[in-house]
Amino acid sequence: MSRTGRTRRADQTEEVVRLVHDVLGADVVGVYAHGSAVQGGLRPHSDIDVLAVVRSRTTAALRRALVDGLLTLSGSCAAADTVGGAGGARPVELTVVVASDVRPWRYPPLCEFQYGEWLREAYERGETPAPGPDPDLAVLITAALRGDAPLAGPPPAEVLDPVPHDDLRRAVADGVPELLAELASDTRNVLLALARIWLTLTTGEIRPKDAAADWALTRLPAEHRPVLAHARAVYLGAETERWDGLLPRVRAHAAHVVTEIERRRPRPR
């Protein structure tokens, strides 16, 4: 990535942090980077992943203010007068948690707010995300702790409890049904996410999507490799995202990977 590209991404992250502080004010405990930015660097299709920890519950009005701000900062729809706007901006995934909901740790954790581009249409219709249980927070918090990349506030280890290994494994497995529901509409990301889940359940590691795909490709039967290889290549910007020729293989590939995941699913307590 060029120096200009890196500067644009850094400035976009700063805009997200500024929005969090503008909306939530003194209630903010800390803001932390996670995801590709702290796991080997952003790829062409990587999101900017940010986790914010706050002291108390938000209101619907505050959550709507976050949504409205992010609709102008995130992705190709970013306004031209924002940093990197008019197509130069990356998608943003912002997650907000209340400190007392995640420390002391318990499962499943409660998510106070989440914005992601996959929900843009709902947000543009006026929907506002509500708090609710979110097993995936186990992965986000683990990634934030391992990345140790505060954007504001103290180091994450001073704010967040480590997630027990068993809960991390439960969380990634519990997210599979929701992913499969989006297989047709978000094919690339779902395939890469399934590869990451398979890897995490097998090794306990959390790796970038392309690294997880590399790992999975060496373990897949030959007939299931082309689908994941294409998803990886698109993620890295090496191929155009066209699924026409591979579409008949997508569900068979996903079914094979889900079988591998289920073999490793933690037993109920």
C-alpha atoms as one frame of an Amber mdcrd trajectory, in Angstrom:
protein
   0.000   0.000   0.000   1.275   3.488  -0.818   2.153   6.035   1.839  -0.931
   8.002   0.797  -3.076   4.883   1.238  -1.682   4.216   4.703  -2.227   7.833
   5.722  -5.802   7.761   4.437  -6.596   4.589   6.447  -4.981   6.042   9.589
  -6.981   9.247   9.172 -10.191   7.266   8.671  -9.512   5.364  11.904  -8.957
   8.677  13.680 -12.320   9.889  12.357 -14.014   6.804  13.824 -12.350   7.366
  17.195 -13.379  11.029  17.087 -16.978  10.030  16.336 -17.007   7.655  19.321
 -15.788  10.432  21.618 -18.125  13.045  20.124 -21.187  10.827  20.638 -20.331
   9.006  23.868 -18.104  11.607  25.500 -16.658  10.985  28.946 -18.372   7.609
  29.070 -15.633   6.160  26.851 -13.114   4.015  28.736 -10.956   2.985  25.784
 -10.950   2.377  22.043  -8.976  -0.504  20.490  -7.993  -1.716  17.040  -8.382
  -5.384  16.197  -8.673  -7.491  13.050  -6.333  -7.291  10.058  -4.821  -3.978
  11.123  -3.126  -5.704  14.064  -2.805  -9.175  12.493  -0.282  -8.591   9.755
  -1.715  -5.529   8.010  -4.814  -4.477   6.107  -5.613  -6.316   2.874  -7.455
  -4.745  -0.105 -10.861  -5.889   1.205 -10.162  -5.597   4.949 -12.457  -3.647
   7.238 -11.254  -1.147   9.795 -12.181  -2.994  13.009 -12.645  -0.941  16.172
 -13.794  -1.982  19.653 -14.942   0.702  22.095 -15.473   0.095  25.812 -17.845
   2.403  27.693 -18.898   2.792  31.328 -22.667   2.699  31.030 -25.572   1.781
  28.778 -26.300   3.787  25.671 -29.646   5.166  24.575 -31.344   4.548  21.242
 -30.593   8.179  20.349 -26.878   7.731  20.992 -26.764   4.507  18.989 -28.558
   6.251  16.119 -26.007   9.081  16.250 -23.223   6.518  15.885 -25.014   4.918
  12.927 -25.563   8.272  11.209 -21.909   9.196  11.626 -20.667   5.843  10.377
 -22.924   5.919   7.319 -20.864   8.908   6.143 -17.455   7.520   7.215 -17.617
   3.887   6.176 -16.945   2.210   2.857 -17.479   3.335  -0.712 -20.487   5.380
   0.431 -18.283   7.639   2.570 -18.965  11.290   1.879 -16.493  13.040  -0.411
 -15.626  15.589   2.274 -14.613  12.932   4.818 -11.081  11.594   4.984 -10.566
   9.173   2.101 -14.175   9.651   1.013 -15.755   9.225  -2.408 -14.673   5.598
  -2.728 -11.308   5.864  -0.948 -12.587   4.777   2.430 -12.664   1.272   3.860
 -15.694  -0.398   5.438 -15.803   0.169   9.183 -16.894  -2.334  11.794 -17.447
  -0.607  15.132 -18.414  -2.610  18.208 -19.266  -1.053  21.577 -19.379  -2.947
  24.864 -20.171  -1.847  28.408 -17.210  -2.544  30.686 -19.294  -4.295  33.348
 -20.788  -6.637  30.711 -17.404  -8.106  29.802 -15.449  -7.744  33.060 -15.709
 -10.037  34.875 -16.049 -12.217  31.790 -19.114 -14.412  31.287 -20.556 -16.239
  28.339 -22.352 -15.291  26.201 -21.214 -11.656  26.403 -23.533  -8.724  25.705
 -22.880  -6.386  22.791 -24.120  -2.825  23.323 -23.812  -1.696  19.684 -22.409
  -2.898  16.388 -22.126  -1.246  12.991 -21.044  -3.166   9.886 -21.464  -2.483
   6.180 -23.435  -5.722   5.766 -26.214  -3.980   7.703 -26.099  -0.682   5.776
 -29.451  -1.170   4.035 -31.216  -1.723   7.344 -29.541   1.330   8.882 -30.468
   3.481   5.887 -34.100   2.405   6.390 -33.879   3.887   9.873 -33.221   0.748
  11.916 -30.989   1.169  14.951 -29.024  -1.741  16.460 -30.112  -2.795  19.938
 -28.000  -4.413  22.659 -28.029  -8.194  22.773 -25.966 -11.334  23.368 -23.150
 -11.792  20.859 -20.847 -14.828  21.121 -18.529 -13.287  18.503 -17.400 -10.778
  21.122 -15.208 -13.567  22.502 -13.212 -13.433  19.274 -13.143  -9.623  19.091
 -11.968  -9.240  22.672  -9.322 -11.919  22.253  -8.063 -10.196  19.106  -8.017
  -6.796  20.828  -6.046  -8.192  23.762  -3.540  -9.972  21.532  -3.200  -6.974
  19.229  -2.582  -4.588  22.168  -3.273  -1.558  19.965  -5.077   1.168  21.939
  -6.440   4.020  19.842  -7.563   5.867  22.969  -7.387   5.083  26.681  -5.327
   2.525  28.605  -3.958  -0.757  27.203  -6.708  -3.319  26.589  -5.410  -5.651
  29.307  -6.329  -2.986  31.870  -9.929  -2.903  30.641 -10.749  -6.385  29.332
 -10.531  -9.837  30.902  -8.958 -12.639  28.858 -11.488 -15.001  27.308 -11.177
 -18.625  28.498 -10.079 -20.941  25.708 -13.241 -23.044  25.952 -15.433 -19.950
  25.574 -13.461 -18.820  22.537 -14.040 -22.219  20.922 -17.739 -22.152  21.820
 -18.085 -18.663  20.368 -16.633 -19.439  16.963 -18.721 -22.604  16.659 -21.909
 -20.828  17.770 -21.501 -18.283  14.962 -21.773 -20.839  12.151 -25.599 -20.807
  11.612 -25.666 -17.033  11.246 -22.813 -17.187   8.746 -24.496 -19.859   6.650
 -27.609 -17.690   6.395 -25.464 -15.100   4.561 -23.655 -17.535   2.253 -25.522
 -16.428  -0.878 -25.375 -12.692  -0.158 -21.825 -12.407   1.238 -20.116 -15.439
  -0.254 -16.468 -14.390  -0.020 -16.577 -13.269   3.578 -18.571 -16.285   4.738
 -16.163 -18.744   3.110 -13.157 -17.019   4.649 -14.869 -16.842   8.050 -15.626
 -20.575   7.965 -11.954 -21.251   7.240 -10.986 -19.127  10.261 -13.435 -20.978
  12.491 -12.057 -24.331  11.369  -8.517 -23.120  12.084  -9.361 -21.663  15.502
 -11.168 -24.803  16.660  -8.222 -26.916  15.527  -5.269 -24.797  16.676  -6.651
 -22.214  19.117  -5.165 -19.452  16.952  -6.837 -16.397  15.413  -5.233 -15.582
  12.081  -6.014 -13.144   9.236  -8.520 -14.395   6.694  -5.958 -15.061   3.970
  -3.688 -16.956   6.381  -6.643 -19.050   7.553  -7.458 -19.804   3.918  -3.848
 -20.886   3.308  -4.110 -23.247   6.267  -7.458 -24.669   5.152  -6.437 -25.112
   1.515  -3.771 -27.642   2.510  -6.428 -29.679   4.330  -9.256 -29.597   1.794
  -9.962 -32.313  -0.763  -9.043 -31.171  -4.267 -12.670 -30.679  -5.344 -13.283
 -28.121  -2.581 -10.140 -26.002  -3.044 -11.137 -23.773  -5.995 -13.951 -22.068
  -4.080 -11.760 -21.019  -1.154  -8.812 -20.202  -3.418 -11.021 -17.737  -5.314
 -12.328 -16.169  -2.082  -8.738 -15.689  -0.900  -7.621 -14.202  -4.221 -10.509
 -11.721  -4.240  -9.757 -10.741  -0.630  -6.141 -10.014  -1.616  -7.183  -8.039
  -4.698  -5.719 -10.574  -7.126  -9.009 -11.561  -8.809 -12.374 -10.003  -9.598
 -15.256 -11.184  -7.463 -17.231 -13.366  -9.866 -18.840 -16.557  -8.619 -20.725
 -17.630 -11.756 -18.574 -20.640 -12.571 -17.979 -21.658  -8.961 -21.466 -21.082
  -7.573 -22.561 -24.747  -7.885 -19.555 -25.716  -5.720 -20.023 -23.132  -2.974
 -22.595 -24.994  -0.861 -20.734 -28.302  -1.164 -17.540 -26.589  -0.028 -19.315
 -24.917   2.889 -20.951 -28.197   3.911 -17.562 -29.935   3.973 -15.993 -27.224
   6.137 -18.995 -27.192   8.493 -18.585 -30.952   8.932 -14.958 -30.366   9.963
 -16.092 -27.640  12.351 -18.763 -29.827  13.925 -16.204 -32.555  14.585 -14.313
 -30.059  16.711 -17.252 -28.305  18.350 -16.849 -28.165  22.140 -19.185 -30.454
  24.040 -21.976 -28.769  26.031 -21.162 -28.262  29.669
